[in-house]
Amino acid sequence: MKKLLALLIAIIMVMGLVACGDKKEDTAKDDSKKAEDVKEEAADDKKEEAADDKEVDEADLPVLRLGVFDSRSSFVNWYIMENGIDVENGFKIEPTVSTAGGSFLNEAIGAGKIDATQIGAAQAVFSASVYDCINVVEFSEASGSSAIFARPDSDEAQIIGDNPDFPEVRGSADTIKGKTFMYPTGSMSQLTVAKYLEVFGLTLDDIESVNTQYGPGYQALQAGEGDTVTLYSPLTLFAMDDGYVSLASLDQLGQSVRDCLMVTREAYEDPEKMDTIKKWIKVLFEYNEKFQEDKEWQREELTKFHAFYGNDIADPIMLDTEIEKHYLLTVDEAMASLDDLGKSALGVGQYYYEIGIIEEDALEKIENNVDKSIMEELFGK
């Protein structure tokens, strides 16, 4: 009996110990879960704090009020903004987008709405001579983006190489004299037309000129009006795809026209704003080089860029044409031609002076409002 009683007591004690162990294990599990919950809550709090800090930091970043285009000239800048690369590099781009050429951006300069603008040489003439802006960098060659188009059955489209010095240029003095040319006056397109006429010993007085913007001009040609229209990328791509014939592009006429950054006098004399502009220049050339090294990636992003502005351009041939005709400058290319900074705009200015659009004193301002020291500081002499 005593043995049986001792056995029962032992069993009861063991069961008590097991129960205590289970209770301790459950308590440990509860404590562990609570600790994990606390960690998760702390992590969530840190994420929220980080997000708040990011918002605060972005709001506190220096802002670059920048004039840009909805066309190839501002493709790289669009990519930088779209992917937050400006913010990653310590500044924020606030864009003013032009869908109507460089004159709109010059007006924005005059209204004090922007600190700097991407702009072609044809309008940089007025940025410098009228608005006292400073040319600090050229970042792409744009002359291939301006071209004159005619209907495929036109007389001028049938002749090529009439002037042996310009073997790719179509037309002749007899086939174009008296014809109606549609283009926006005071622009790169007017320069394209004038240079085209020079090939055949003609001037603007030998043709009928109609001042029209690119879109309406192209629609007019499609509707049977006029004889030629001068277009700018991406409309040049659509015209080629629609079967119209390019009589000549500005690069085929031997004229270099580069996109540049024109900085307002106020921003140029403000050290903080210039620091921001220098950051932008460094980032722009970083991605110019990356895109030039990987053309397939450039095509992909260029398709997205055009789609962003409502243009369905995905054909590889069309995209390659734009990449080739309006190419991005690398640092080495920009530095190799640094001594010529501003000469593209000056060349256009000299033509404008000859036809009476600007006065002689404007040429001096275009020539003097250039500062190549910014590029030398950023990338070495």
MARMAR-659338 format. One record per residue (C-alpha): residue in three letters; x, y, z. Coordinates in Angstrom, 2 decimals. Layout:
<mimars>
{mimar ALA, {X, Y, Z}}
...
</mimars>
This chain:
<mimars>
{mimar MET, {0.00, 0.00, 0.00}}
{mimar LYS, {2.76, 2.39, 0.90}}
{mimar LYS, {4.43, 1.65, -2.39}}
{mimar LEU, {1.22, 2.36, -4.27}}
{mimar LEU, {0.73, 5.66, -2.41}}
{mimar ALA, {4.29, 6.72, -3.17}}
{mimar LEU, {3.79, 5.93, -6.83}}
{mimar LEU, {0.62, 8.07, -6.99}}
{mimar ILE, {2.38, 10.99, -5.34}}
{mimar ALA, {5.24, 10.73, -7.84}}
{mimar ILE, {2.82, 10.72, -10.79}}
{mimar ILE, {1.00, 13.79, -9.44}}
{mimar MET, {4.29, 15.65, -9.00}}
{mimar VAL, {5.40, 14.84, -12.56}}
{mimar MET, {2.07, 16.04, -13.97}}
{mimar GLY, {2.43, 19.26, -12.02}}
{mimar LEU, {5.87, 19.85, -13.41}}
{mimar VAL, {4.66, 19.24, -16.98}}
{mimar ALA, {1.80, 21.65, -16.46}}
{mimar CYS, {4.18, 24.29, -15.15}}
{mimar GLY, {6.46, 23.71, -18.15}}
{mimar ASP, {3.59, 24.15, -20.59}}
{mimar LYS, {2.51, 27.32, -18.83}}
{mimar LYS, {6.06, 28.71, -18.96}}
{mimar GLU, {6.31, 27.80, -22.67}}
{mimar ASP, {3.01, 29.53, -23.43}}
{mimar THR, {4.15, 32.57, -21.47}}
{mimar ALA, {7.44, 32.61, -23.39}}
{mimar LYS, {5.56, 32.39, -26.67}}
{mimar ASP, {3.28, 35.25, -25.66}}
{mimar ASP, {6.27, 37.33, -24.59}}
{mimar SER, {8.05, 36.54, -27.87}}
{mimar LYS, {4.98, 37.51, -29.91}}
{mimar LYS, {4.64, 40.75, -27.98}}
{mimar ALA, {8.31, 41.52, -28.63}}
{mimar GLU, {7.85, 40.85, -32.35}}
{mimar ASP, {4.77, 43.09, -32.40}}
{mimar VAL, {6.75, 45.84, -30.72}}
{mimar LYS, {9.55, 45.45, -33.28}}
{mimar GLU, {7.08, 45.57, -36.18}}
{mimar GLU, {5.41, 48.65, -34.74}}
{mimar ALA, {8.81, 50.30, -34.30}}
{mimar ALA, {9.76, 49.40, -37.87}}
{mimar ASP, {6.48, 50.83, -39.17}}
{mimar ASP, {7.09, 53.98, -37.17}}
{mimar LYS, {10.58, 54.27, -38.67}}
{mimar LYS, {9.19, 53.82, -42.17}}
{mimar GLU, {6.61, 56.52, -41.56}}
{mimar GLU, {9.27, 58.78, -40.12}}
{mimar ALA, {11.54, 58.10, -43.12}}
{mimar ALA, {8.69, 58.87, -45.50}}
{mimar ASP, {7.95, 62.07, -43.61}}
{mimar ASP, {11.64, 62.99, -43.65}}
{mimar LYS, {11.78, 62.35, -47.39}}
{mimar GLU, {8.80, 64.63, -47.97}}
{mimar VAL, {10.38, 67.29, -45.81}}
{mimar ASP, {13.75, 66.86, -47.49}}
{mimar GLU, {12.25, 67.07, -50.99}}
{mimar ALA, {10.29, 70.15, -50.05}}
{mimar ASP, {13.47, 71.74, -48.76}}
{mimar LEU, {15.55, 70.95, -51.85}}
{mimar PRO, {16.71, 73.81, -54.08}}
{mimar VAL, {14.45, 74.16, -57.10}}
{mimar LEU, {15.55, 74.60, -60.70}}
{mimar ARG, {12.79, 76.32, -62.66}}
{mimar LEU, {13.59, 74.93, -66.08}}
{mimar GLY, {12.13, 75.53, -69.53}}
{mimar VAL, {11.76, 72.27, -71.48}}
{mimar PHE, {10.19, 70.88, -74.65}}
{mimar ASP, {7.80, 68.04, -75.41}}
{mimar SER, {10.29, 66.90, -78.06}}
{mimar ARG, {13.66, 65.14, -78.35}}
{mimar SER, {15.62, 68.13, -77.03}}
{mimar SER, {14.29, 67.46, -73.53}}
{mimar PHE, {14.16, 63.65, -73.60}}
{mimar VAL, {17.01, 63.12, -71.12}}
{mimar ASN, {15.66, 65.78, -68.76}}
{mimar TRP, {12.26, 64.03, -68.85}}
{mimar TYR, {13.93, 60.73, -67.89}}
{mimar ILE, {15.73, 62.42, -64.99}}
{mimar MET, {12.48, 63.88, -63.66}}
{mimar GLU, {10.37, 60.77, -64.29}}
{mimar ASN, {12.76, 58.62, -62.27}}
{mimar GLY, {13.40, 61.07, -59.43}}
{mimar ILE, {17.08, 61.37, -60.31}}
{mimar ASP, {17.01, 65.11, -59.67}}
{mimar VAL, {15.84, 64.52, -56.09}}
{mimar GLU, {18.46, 61.80, -55.59}}
{mimar ASN, {21.10, 64.36, -56.54}}
{mimar GLY, {19.91, 67.04, -54.17}}
{mimar PHE, {17.67, 69.31, -56.25}}
{mimar LYS, {14.18, 69.45, -57.73}}
{mimar ILE, {13.28, 70.37, -61.32}}
{mimar GLU, {10.18, 72.50, -61.74}}
{mimar PRO, {9.47, 72.36, -65.49}}
{mimar THR, {7.74, 74.81, -67.80}}
{mimar VAL, {6.89, 72.74, -70.86}}
{mimar SER, {6.64, 74.23, -74.33}}
{mimar THR, {4.61, 72.54, -77.04}}
{mimar ALA, {5.04, 75.56, -79.32}}
{mimar GLY, {8.77, 75.96, -79.80}}
{mimar GLY, {11.42, 78.14, -78.21}}
{mimar SER, {9.61, 81.46, -78.47}}
{mimar PHE, {7.23, 80.32, -75.72}}
{mimar LEU, {10.18, 79.64, -73.41}}
{mimar ASN, {11.77, 83.00, -74.19}}
{mimar GLU, {8.48, 84.61, -73.18}}
{mimar ALA, {8.64, 82.63, -69.94}}
{mimar ILE, {12.12, 84.07, -69.36}}
{mimar GLY, {10.77, 87.56, -69.93}}
{mimar ALA, {7.96, 86.91, -67.46}}
{mimar GLY, {10.43, 85.75, -64.77}}
{mimar LYS, {8.91, 82.25, -64.64}}
{mimar ILE, {12.10, 80.24, -65.19}}
{mimar ASP, {15.76, 80.37, -64.18}}
{mimar ALA, {17.12, 78.60, -67.26}}
{mimar THR, {15.88, 76.91, -70.38}}
{mimar GLN, {16.82, 74.15, -72.76}}
{mimar ILE, {16.55, 75.74, -76.19}}
{mimar GLY, {17.75, 75.43, -79.77}}
{mimar ALA, {20.31, 77.79, -81.28}}
{mimar ALA, {17.68, 79.52, -83.42}}
{mimar GLN, {15.85, 80.83, -80.35}}
{mimar ALA, {18.97, 81.10, -78.19}}
{mimar VAL, {19.70, 84.10, -80.42}}
{mimar PHE, {16.81, 85.92, -78.75}}
{mimar SER, {17.48, 84.45, -75.29}}
{mimar ALA, {20.84, 86.25, -75.39}}
{mimar SER, {20.12, 89.38, -77.44}}
{mimar VAL, {16.69, 90.25, -76.02}}
{mimar TYR, {16.63, 88.63, -72.57}}
{mimar ASP, {20.36, 88.83, -71.68}}
{mimar CYS, {20.70, 85.10, -70.94}}
{mimar ILE, {24.06, 83.32, -70.73}}
{mimar ASN, {24.90, 80.24, -72.80}}
{mimar VAL, {26.69, 77.81, -70.44}}
{mimar VAL, {26.51, 74.44, -72.24}}
{mimar GLU, {25.54, 72.69, -75.47}}
{mimar PHE, {24.21, 69.17, -74.89}}
{mimar SER, {22.86, 67.82, -78.20}}
{mimar GLU, {23.21, 68.26, -81.97}}
{mimar ALA, {19.78, 69.10, -83.36}}
{mimar SER, {20.37, 70.06, -87.00}}
{mimar GLY, {19.13, 66.70, -88.30}}
{mimar SER, {15.74, 67.24, -86.65}}
{mimar SER, {14.67, 70.06, -88.98}}
{mimar ALA, {13.68, 69.04, -92.52}}
{mimar ILE, {11.64, 70.21, -95.50}}
{mimar PHE, {8.99, 67.81, -96.83}}
{mimar ALA, {7.13, 67.67, -100.11}}
{mimar ARG, {4.58, 65.35, -101.67}}
{mimar PRO, {6.20, 62.29, -103.30}}
{mimar ASP, {4.80, 63.14, -106.75}}
{mimar SER, {6.01, 66.77, -106.71}}
{mimar ASP, {8.53, 68.01, -109.28}}
{mimar GLU, {11.07, 68.94, -106.62}}
{mimar ALA, {10.99, 65.45, -105.09}}
{mimar GLN, {12.07, 63.82, -108.36}}
{mimar ILE, {15.47, 65.52, -108.61}}
{mimar ILE, {18.39, 64.71, -106.30}}
{mimar GLY, {21.95, 66.02, -106.34}}
{mimar ASP, {21.28, 68.92, -108.72}}
{mimar ASN, {24.04, 70.74, -106.84}}
{mimar PRO, {26.95, 68.27, -106.62}}
{mimar ASP, {28.17, 69.90, -103.41}}
{mimar PHE, {24.96, 68.71, -101.75}}
{mimar PRO, {24.39, 65.21, -103.17}}
{mimar GLU, {21.57, 64.29, -100.77}}
{mimar VAL, {19.48, 67.42, -101.38}}
{mimar ARG, {16.43, 67.17, -103.63}}
{mimar GLY, {15.01, 69.82, -105.94}}
{mimar SER, {16.35, 72.44, -108.33}}
{mimar ALA, {16.00, 76.16, -108.89}}
{mimar ASP, {13.38, 75.59, -111.61}}
{mimar THR, {11.27, 73.18, -109.54}}
{mimar ILE, {11.11, 75.26, -106.36}}
{mimar LYS, {11.04, 78.86, -107.57}}
{mimar GLY, {7.64, 80.40, -106.85}}
{mimar LYS, {6.50, 77.46, -104.71}}
{mimar THR, {4.72, 77.88, -101.36}}
{mimar PHE, {6.83, 76.97, -98.31}}
{mimar MET, {5.08, 76.63, -94.95}}
{mimar TYR, {7.18, 77.11, -91.79}}
{mimar PRO, {7.26, 79.11, -88.53}}
{mimar THR, {9.19, 82.32, -89.11}}
{mimar GLY, {12.04, 83.33, -86.81}}
{mimar SER, {12.83, 79.70, -86.08}}
{mimar MET, {15.23, 76.94, -87.01}}
{mimar SER, {12.79, 76.07, -89.79}}
{mimar GLN, {13.25, 79.46, -91.44}}
{mimar LEU, {17.00, 78.91, -91.34}}
{mimar THR, {16.49, 75.47, -92.92}}
{mimar VAL, {14.46, 76.98, -95.76}}
{mimar ALA, {16.96, 79.79, -96.34}}
{mimar LYS, {19.93, 77.40, -96.42}}
{mimar TYR, {18.01, 75.12, -98.78}}
{mimar LEU, {17.33, 77.99, -101.19}}
{mimar GLU, {21.01, 79.01, -101.10}}
{mimar VAL, {21.93, 75.60, -102.54}}
{mimar PHE, {20.18, 76.65, -105.75}}
{mimar GLY, {21.19, 80.32, -105.72}}
{mimar LEU, {17.77, 81.48, -104.50}}
{mimar THR, {16.52, 83.56, -101.56}}
{mimar LEU, {13.29, 83.85, -99.61}}
{mimar ASP, {12.19, 86.46, -102.16}}
{mimar ASP, {12.01, 83.70, -104.77}}
{mimar ILE, {9.31, 81.69, -102.97}}
{mimar GLU, {5.97, 82.23, -101.25}}
{mimar SER, {6.38, 81.93, -97.46}}
{mimar VAL, {3.47, 81.08, -95.15}}
{mimar ASN, {4.03, 81.49, -91.41}}
{mimar THR, {2.56, 78.42, -89.73}}
{mimar GLN, {3.40, 76.20, -86.77}}
{mimar TYR, {4.51, 72.61, -87.33}}
{mimar GLY, {1.26, 70.76, -86.62}}
{mimar PRO, {-1.07, 73.02, -88.62}}
{mimar GLY, {1.50, 73.21, -91.42}}
{mimar TYR, {1.67, 69.43, -91.72}}
{mimar GLN, {-2.12, 69.17, -91.69}}
{mimar ALA, {-2.26, 71.80, -94.44}}
{mimar LEU, {0.15, 69.82, -96.62}}
{mimar GLN, {-1.92, 66.67, -96.06}}
{mimar ALA, {-5.03, 68.62, -97.06}}
{mimar GLY, {-3.46, 69.63, -100.37}}
{mimar GLU, {-2.40, 73.15, -99.40}}
{mimar GLY, {1.02, 74.60, -100.13}}
{mimar ASP, {3.93, 72.79, -101.75}}
{mimar THR, {6.32, 72.10, -98.85}}
{mimar VAL, {6.30, 72.17, -95.08}}
{mimar THR, {9.29, 72.39, -92.77}}
{mimar LEU, {8.93, 70.15, -89.73}}
{mimar TYR, {10.75, 69.35, -86.52}}
{mimar SER, {11.08, 66.00, -84.76}}
{mimar PRO, {8.93, 64.03, -84.01}}
{mimar LEU, {6.70, 65.29, -86.85}}
{mimar THR, {9.57, 64.58, -89.25}}
{mimar LEU, {9.23, 60.91, -88.29}}
{mimar PHE, {5.49, 60.87, -88.97}}
{mimar ALA, {5.99, 62.61, -92.32}}
{mimar MET, {8.51, 59.98, -93.43}}
{mimar ASP, {6.21, 57.22, -92.23}}
{mimar ASP, {3.29, 58.77, -94.15}}
{mimar GLY, {5.28, 58.69, -97.37}}
{mimar TYR, {6.27, 62.34, -97.74}}
{mimar VAL, {9.73, 63.03, -99.17}}
{mimar SER, {12.43, 64.96, -97.36}}
{mimar LEU, {13.96, 67.52, -99.70}}
{mimar ALA, {16.71, 68.35, -97.22}}
{mimar SER, {17.48, 68.41, -93.52}}
{mimar LEU, {19.56, 71.13, -91.91}}
{mimar ASP, {22.52, 68.82, -91.33}}
{mimar GLN, {22.53, 67.89, -95.04}}
{mimar LEU, {22.79, 71.61, -95.76}}
{mimar GLY, {26.00, 71.87, -93.71}}
{mimar GLN, {24.54, 73.88, -90.82}}
{mimar SER, {25.19, 72.84, -87.22}}
{mimar VAL, {22.49, 73.85, -84.76}}
{mimar ARG, {22.91, 72.69, -81.19}}
{mimar ASP, {20.61, 72.62, -78.20}}
{mimar CYS, {21.97, 74.63, -75.31}}
{mimar LEU, {21.17, 75.78, -71.80}}
{mimar MET, {20.51, 79.50, -71.52}}
{mimar VAL, {20.63, 80.84, -67.95}}
{mimar THR, {18.90, 84.06, -66.95}}
{mimar ARG, {21.11, 86.87, -65.76}}
{mimar GLU, {19.46, 86.78, -62.31}}
{mimar ALA, {20.16, 83.06, -61.88}}
{mimar TYR, {23.67, 83.40, -63.32}}
{mimar GLU, {24.56, 85.96, -60.67}}
{mimar ASP, {23.04, 83.87, -57.85}}
{mimar PRO, {25.65, 81.38, -56.47}}
{mimar GLU, {23.01, 79.07, -54.98}}
{mimar LYS, {21.06, 78.83, -58.22}}
{mimar MET, {24.24, 78.23, -60.17}}
{mimar ASP, {25.17, 75.39, -57.81}}
{mimar THR, {21.83, 73.77, -58.68}}
{mimar ILE, {22.36, 74.34, -62.40}}
{mimar LYS, {25.81, 72.72, -62.16}}
{mimar LYS, {24.24, 69.66, -60.51}}
{mimar TRP, {21.75, 69.47, -63.37}}
{mimar ILE, {24.51, 69.68, -65.99}}
{mimar LYS, {26.46, 66.84, -64.36}}
{mimar VAL, {23.41, 64.59, -64.15}}
{mimar LEU, {22.36, 65.42, -67.72}}
{mimar PHE, {25.72, 64.41, -69.17}}
{mimar GLU, {25.81, 61.29, -66.99}}
{mimar TYR, {22.62, 60.09, -68.67}}
{mimar ASN, {23.58, 61.39, -72.11}}
{mimar GLU, {26.53, 59.02, -71.91}}
{mimar LYS, {24.51, 56.10, -70.53}}
{mimar PHE, {21.95, 56.42, -73.31}}
{mimar GLN, {24.61, 56.70, -76.00}}
{mimar GLU, {26.29, 53.56, -74.68}}
{mimar ASP, {23.04, 51.55, -74.76}}
{mimar LYS, {20.98, 52.40, -77.84}}
{mimar GLU, {18.43, 49.63, -77.20}}
{mimar TRP, {17.65, 51.08, -73.78}}
{mimar GLN, {17.53, 54.55, -75.31}}
{mimar ARG, {14.93, 53.33, -77.84}}
{mimar GLU, {12.81, 51.87, -75.03}}
{mimar GLU, {12.84, 55.06, -72.99}}
{mimar LEU, {12.38, 57.27, -76.05}}
{mimar THR, {9.22, 55.31, -76.87}}
{mimar LYS, {7.93, 55.99, -73.34}}
{mimar PHE, {8.86, 59.66, -73.67}}
{mimar HIS, {6.89, 60.08, -76.89}}
{mimar ALA, {3.94, 58.18, -75.39}}
{mimar PHE, {4.05, 60.51, -72.36}}
{mimar TYR, {3.38, 63.41, -74.73}}
{mimar GLY, {0.75, 61.54, -76.74}}
{mimar ASN, {2.87, 60.35, -79.68}}
{mimar ASP, {2.80, 56.69, -80.68}}
{mimar ILE, {6.34, 56.13, -81.93}}
{mimar ALA, {7.63, 52.62, -81.36}}
{mimar ASP, {9.02, 51.63, -84.74}}
{mimar PRO, {12.75, 50.88, -84.27}}
{mimar ILE, {13.68, 52.46, -87.62}}
{mimar MET, {11.90, 55.70, -86.74}}
{mimar LEU, {13.48, 55.76, -83.30}}
{mimar ASP, {16.96, 55.02, -84.66}}
{mimar THR, {16.51, 57.83, -87.17}}
{mimar GLU, {15.72, 60.27, -84.39}}
{mimar ILE, {18.63, 59.03, -82.26}}
{mimar GLU, {21.00, 59.45, -85.21}}
{mimar LYS, {19.62, 62.75, -86.51}}
{mimar HIS, {19.30, 64.43, -83.10}}
{mimar TYR, {22.11, 62.91, -81.11}}
{mimar LEU, {23.15, 63.43, -77.51}}
{mimar LEU, {26.60, 64.82, -76.84}}
{mimar THR, {28.94, 63.03, -74.47}}
{mimar VAL, {31.27, 64.90, -72.11}}
{mimar ASP, {34.23, 64.27, -74.42}}
{mimar GLU, {32.33, 65.63, -77.42}}
{mimar ALA, {31.13, 68.69, -75.52}}
{mimar MET, {34.60, 69.40, -74.14}}
{mimar ALA, {36.27, 68.89, -77.53}}
{mimar SER, {34.10, 71.64, -79.00}}
{mimar LEU, {34.01, 73.86, -75.91}}
{mimar ASP, {35.95, 76.64, -77.62}}
{mimar ASP, {33.08, 76.82, -80.11}}
{mimar LEU, {30.42, 77.21, -77.40}}
{mimar GLY, {27.87, 79.72, -78.61}}
{mimar LYS, {29.02, 79.72, -82.23}}
{mimar SER, {25.99, 77.71, -83.28}}
{mimar ALA, {23.69, 80.48, -82.03}}
{mimar LEU, {26.02, 83.13, -83.40}}
{mimar GLY, {25.86, 81.54, -86.86}}
{mimar VAL, {22.08, 81.66, -86.78}}
{mimar GLY, {22.26, 85.23, -85.49}}
{mimar GLN, {24.42, 86.30, -88.40}}
{mimar TYR, {21.82, 84.94, -90.80}}
{mimar TYR, {19.03, 86.74, -88.91}}
{mimar TYR, {21.05, 89.95, -89.15}}
{mimar GLU, {21.47, 89.53, -92.91}}
{mimar ILE, {17.73, 89.24, -93.45}}
{mimar GLY, {16.90, 92.06, -91.04}}
{mimar ILE, {15.42, 90.17, -88.09}}
{mimar ILE, {17.99, 91.47, -85.57}}
{mimar GLU, {20.31, 94.48, -85.37}}
{mimar GLU, {24.12, 94.37, -85.47}}
{mimar ASP, {24.50, 95.07, -81.74}}
{mimar ALA, {22.56, 91.87, -81.05}}
{mimar LEU, {25.40, 89.86, -82.60}}
{mimar GLU, {27.85, 91.27, -80.08}}
{mimar LYS, {25.59, 90.26, -77.22}}
{mimar ILE, {25.16, 86.72, -78.57}}
{mimar GLU, {28.94, 86.40, -78.87}}
{mimar ASN, {29.68, 87.79, -75.42}}
{mimar ASN, {26.93, 86.06, -73.43}}
{mimar VAL, {28.83, 82.77, -73.25}}
{mimar ASP, {30.59, 81.17, -70.29}}
{mimar LYS, {32.61, 78.02, -70.93}}
{mimar SER, {34.14, 78.07, -67.42}}
{mimar ILE, {31.16, 76.12, -66.04}}
{mimar MET, {32.01, 73.06, -68.14}}
{mimar GLU, {35.72, 73.49, -67.37}}
{mimar GLU, {34.95, 73.51, -63.65}}
{mimar LEU, {32.75, 70.42, -63.85}}
{mimar PHE, {34.74, 68.27, -66.26}}
{mimar GLY, {38.24, 69.75, -66.40}}
{mimar LYS, {39.94, 71.81, -69.09}}
</mimars>
